[in-house]
Amino acid sequence: MKALVDIGPLREQRAFRRLWLGATASGFGSNLTTFAVAFSVWDSTHNSFYVGLIGLFAAIPLITLALVGSAFIDHLDRVRLARSTTLGQIATSVLFAAAAAFGQVWAMFALTAVAAGLSAVGSPARRAIVTQMLPADRLAAGLALNHLSFQLSMLLGPALAGVITAAWGSEVCFLLDAATFVAALLGLRGLPPAATAPDGRPGMSAVWEGLRFTIRTPLVRGALLADLSATVLAMPVALFPAINEEKFGGSPRVLGLFLTSVAVGGLIASMLSGLATRGARPGAILLVCGAVWGGALALVGVADHLVVVLALLALAGGADTWAVVSRGTVVQASTPDAYRGRVASLEHIVGVAGPELGGVRAGAVAALTSGGASLLLGGLACLVGIGLIARLNPQLRTGVLPPPQSANAERLSSAGTAAAP
């Protein structure tokens, strides 16, 4: 059925299939580590302040090194760069296990920063490799498959981590994460070099060139602004405890259902991603999904019935999934190889910084009003922002994407175009 996720890239390209399987395994492992770090810090300190510091230690190097990495990512072999960062992540996971075994909280914080920095450089490189590997008519399907693996790992990873930690300790979570990074490394096996040779030199001038390209390219600029409008203005996660307390008595079981509903909606949308990836105008899909996200969350702010709230959160999660896939399709297909790594780094920053700033905004407004009012105002502001972007950027609203400009696509594709026996 055309509505279901398009598995064509997995069936047709052996290289992409290896890369996807390795990334899916490491996604599960990363969720194990995310849970295990928070549990280990809490178990050692029983202080929520220290648990909150984990996000700070992750966010600062992630944003900083993504910018630094954009200065040279388009001048290096992206496959070699991905391999190098993956090796670093394997070593970091092993050190995490040692820190957990000896109860070294500050070592946990330091390793969190190292892991975030490696992700800030390695993730954009992997994203650029996928874009080079897939032909134009398979790009959206490939990005949807990547998001499907993300949703599966987010839905199942924390629950599995809880079982493992209860049975054998958090150290085992870290060691399993190291093993999954080995799978990610194997996924890169056999890929030819993926270097580009753009004009100019690496350094700050390359960063500014990437920023100028993003600003002057309507499709890329509009897609990133639409993402920021959704996350900065309407990110709901920081408001979940307040809304749960205001409307449902503060039960932790109910609070857990909030995030689960978002993940379930995202998983269903991933399974039905064919409805989005086969569309000729991903920019229009991005705008519609951004509006659905904002509208659904605004209604959560005023709804009082638990079933209605959970259904609206699932709808928001599904809209977010299609929006992320459409945004990636717009951004990557509109960017030539000479800028693809730098733009992928900027996309990575938007995806990280937007939700963090959205949480700050949501909490500040809730402190002055209430959790429900903050979410209502944020959802309405998102709708206004999406409307302005659609109005001021008609190319994003009505345009059909050009084929990706990739000098290496044929070589990367030939590494595994035929289905494996």
N, C-alpha and C positions, 0 to 999 in steps of 0.2 A: 504494500500500500504506500502511496506517495506521501501520506501524512506521517509515516514512521520515519525514525532517524535513518538517514542515508548511510549505509555501511559500505558503499562503493569504494571509497579510498582504502579501507581495510582489506577488502577483497581483491582489489586490483593492484595495489602497490605493496610489495613485500617490505620495502624499506620503511614506508610510513607505518605499516603494521607493527614492525619491530619497535619503532620509535614510540608509537602509541601505547603498546603493551608495557614498555619500560616506564613511560611517564605515568601510566595508570598505577603501576605497582608503587612507584615512588610517591604518588599522591596519597595512597593509603598510609605509607610509612610516615609521611609528613604529618598526617593527622594523628598518628600514634605519638609522635614527638610533641606536637602542640599540646595534647592532653597531658603527656607525661611531664613536661616542663612545668605546667601550671600546678599539677598535683604535687610534684617534688618540692616546689617552692612553698606551697601551702603546708605541706606535711612538715617542712623544716621550720617554718616561721609562724604558722597559724595567724598570719597578718595579711589582710586584703590589700594593704598598701603595697606590699612587696609583690603580690600577684599582679597588681596593676602596673608595676614597673616593667613587667615583661614586654608589654606593648610598646613602651617608650624605647626600650633597648632594641626592639626590632625595627620600629618605624624610622628612627633617625638614620642608621646606616643604610637601610633599604632605599630611602629617598636620595640620600647623599651619593651613594655609590652607583645608583641607577643613572644619575646625572654624570658622574665621573666616567662611568662605563660608556655612556653615549659619546664621549670624546674620541674613543678609539674602536668601538664595536664594528663600525662599517669599514675599518681598515685592516681587520684581522680575519683569519679563518674562523668562521663562527662554529664550525663543527669542533675544531680543536679547542676553542674557548669553552664550549659546552662540556666537553670531556674533562677539561681541567677543573672547572667549577664542580663537576660531579665528584671527582676524586676528592676535592676539598670537603664536600658534604659528607662523604663516607667517613673521612677522618673526624669531622666534627661530631657525627653521631656516636662514634666510639668514645670520644672524649666526654660527650654528654652522659653516657652510661657510667663512666668512671666518676664523674662529678656527682651523679645521683647516688652511687654506691657509698661515697664518703660524705654525703650531705653538704657539699660545697655550693651554697646558694649563689654567692657572687660569681663563682665560676660558671654557673648556669646562665647568669645574666650576660657574662662576657661571650659565652658560646652562642647565646641567642643572637647577639649582635653579629658575630662571625657568620652564622648561618643565614641571617637576613642579608648580609652583604654579598655572600655567594649567590643567593637567589636573585638579588638585584642585577647581577651581571649575567648569570646563566639563563634565567628565564627569558629575557628578551632575545638572547642568542638562539634558544630553542624555538621561540615563536617565529623568528626570521627564517630558520631552517625549514619549518613546516610550510611557510608561505612559498619558499623557493621550490620545495619538493613537489607541490601539488599544482596541476594545471588549473586554469582559471575556472573551469566549470566544476571543479571539485574542492575549491578553496573553502566555500561556506560549509560544505558537508564535513570537511576535515576539522574546521574550527568547532562545529557542533559536536563532533565525536570527542574532541578534547574537553569540551565543557561537560559532556555526559560523564566522562571519567572523573571530573572534578566533583560533580554532584554525587556520584556513587561513593567516592571516598569521604565526602563531607557527611553523608548520611550514615555510613556504616563504620567509618574509622574511629570516631570517638567512643562508640559503644563497644567496639572490639578492644580498644585501649583500656577501657574500664575493666573488662573481664581479665585481660592479661595482667594489669597492675594488681588487681585483687588476688590473682592466683600466684604470680611469680615476682611481682615488683616492677617498678617503672623502668629499671635498668633493661629489662627484656624488651620493652617498647623501643628504646633507643637502638638496641642491637638489631632488632627487626627492621628499623628504619635504615640502618646501614646496609642491610642485605637488599632492601628494595632499591637503594641507590645503585647497588651493583647491577640490578636488573635494568635501571635507567642507562647505565654505562654500556651495557650490552646492546641496548636499543640503538645506540649511536654507532655500533659496529658496522663497518662496511661502507659508510657514507664517504664520498669523496670530499676533498677540501671545498669549502664554500666561501672563499674569499672574494671580495669585490675590490675594484680599483677606481674609486671615485676621484674626482678632481680635488685638490687641496690636501692638507695634511691633518693627522690626528691632533687633538688638542682642543682648547677652548673655542677656536674658530670653527671646528667641526660641530661643537655643541650649538653655537649660535646659528650655524647653517641649518641644523636640524630644526631649531625653534622657528627660524624664518620660513622654512618649507612648510611646517605645520600651520603657521599663522596665515600664510598666503594661499593655502590649498583649501578651498571651501569644504570639500567633503571631509577631509581629515579634521579640520578645525571644528566643523559642526558636530561631528561624531564625538569628539572628546568633550566639547562643551555640553552636549546632551547627557553624557555620562556624569559629568560634574553636577549638572542640574539635578539629576536624580539622587546622587549620593550626598552631596553637600546640603541640599535643601530638604531631603526627605528620608535620610537613613534612619531606620526605626530601631535598630538593635539596642542602643543605649537606653531607649524608653521602655523596653519590655518589662523590666522589674517594676517601674512606676505604674504602668498601665495595669499590670497584673495586680498590684496592691490596691489601686483605685477601684478596679471593677470586679475583681475575682478573689479578693481576700488575701492575696500574696502567697498562695500555695506554690511551693517549688515544682510540684508535678505539673501544674498548669503552665508555669513559666517554661518548663522544658518543651511543652507542646507548641509554644510560639515558634521557636527555632526549627523544630521538627516540621511544622506546617510549611514554613518557607522552603525547607529542603525538599519536602515531598512535592510541592508545586514545581520546584526547579527540575526535579527528576522526571516528572511527567512531561514537562515541556521539552526536556532533552530527548525523551523517547519519541515525542511528536515533532521533533525539530525539522522534519522534512517539509512541514507546512511553511517554515520560515526560510530554510536554506534553498528551496527551489524557487523562491520569489526573485523576480528580476530587479527589484528595487529595495535592497536591504536598508538604505537610508530611511525610506518611508516606514519600514517595519520597526526600525530603531525608534523613530519618533512616536509611533503609535504605542509601542511597548512602554516607552518612558511615560506617556500619558496614562496608560493603564496602571503602571506602578504608582504614580503619584495619586491617582484617583482612588485606588484600592486602599492605600495607606491613610488617606484623608478620611475615608469611611471607617477604617479601624479606629480612628480617633474619636468617633462619635458612637460607634456600635457598643452595645452592652451585653449582647448574648454571645456566649463563648463559641458556639458553633459558627455563628456568623463571623466573628473575629478570626477564627482559624481558617475558614474558607477564604476570607479576604486576604489573609497572609499567604495562603497557598497560591491565590491568583497573582499576588505581587511577586512571589518567588518565580512563578512561571514566566511572567512578563520580564523579569530581570534576566532570566536565562536567555530568552530570545533576543533581548536587547544587547547582552554581552556578545552573543554570536554575531549579530548584525553589525555591531560596532567594530568587532575585529575584522569582519569581512570588508567593511567600508575602508577602514584605516589601512589594512595590509594590501588590499587590491589597488588602492589609490596611490601607493607609495612605491617608487622605483627602488631597485636594489641599492643604489648609491646612498639612500637615506633610510632604508628599512630598519636597520638595527637601531639607529638613533630614535626613530619614531616609535619603535617597539619599546624602547626605554621610557620615552615620555608616556606612552600608553600604560606602562607598568606603574609609573609614578601616579598617574591619574587614578588607576584602580586601587592604589594603596592609600594615597593621601585623601582622596575624596571621602571614603567612609570614615576615616579618622576625624576629619574636619566636620563631617556631618554629625558624628557623635558629640563633638564639642558644642555645636550649634543646638542640637536637640536638647542636651542637658541644660544649657544656659536658659533656653526658652522655657523648659519645663520647670526650672527653679523659680521663674517669675510667674508662671501660670500653673499648668498641670501637665502630666504626661500625655493625656488625651488631647489637650489643646495644642501642645507642641507638635504632635503628630498631624493633627488636622491642619495647622498652619503650614507645616512643612510640605504636606501633600499638595495643598493648594498652591504654594509657591512653586513647587515642581511643575505643576500644570501650566502656570504662567510662564515659567522659564522655557519649557518645551515648546509652548505656543510661539514665544518670541523667536526661538531658534528656527522653527519651521517657517515663520514669516520672513525672517531676515536671510535665510539660507535656502532659497528655492531649489538649488542644485541638489542639496541633501534630500529634500522632500520629493523631488520628481526625477532625479537623475538616475541613469543606468550606469553601472560601474564599468570602467575600462578594464581590459585584461591586464593582469599583473605584468610588470616589466621585469623580467628575470633573466639574467644572463646565465645563471647556473641551474635553472629549473630543469632543463633537458638532461643535464649530467646527473643531478640528484635523483630525478625520476628514473633514469636508466639504471640506477643502483638497485632497483627492485620493482620495476613496473609490472612484470608478470606475477601472477599469483603463485605463491609457494606451493609446492606439492604437499 
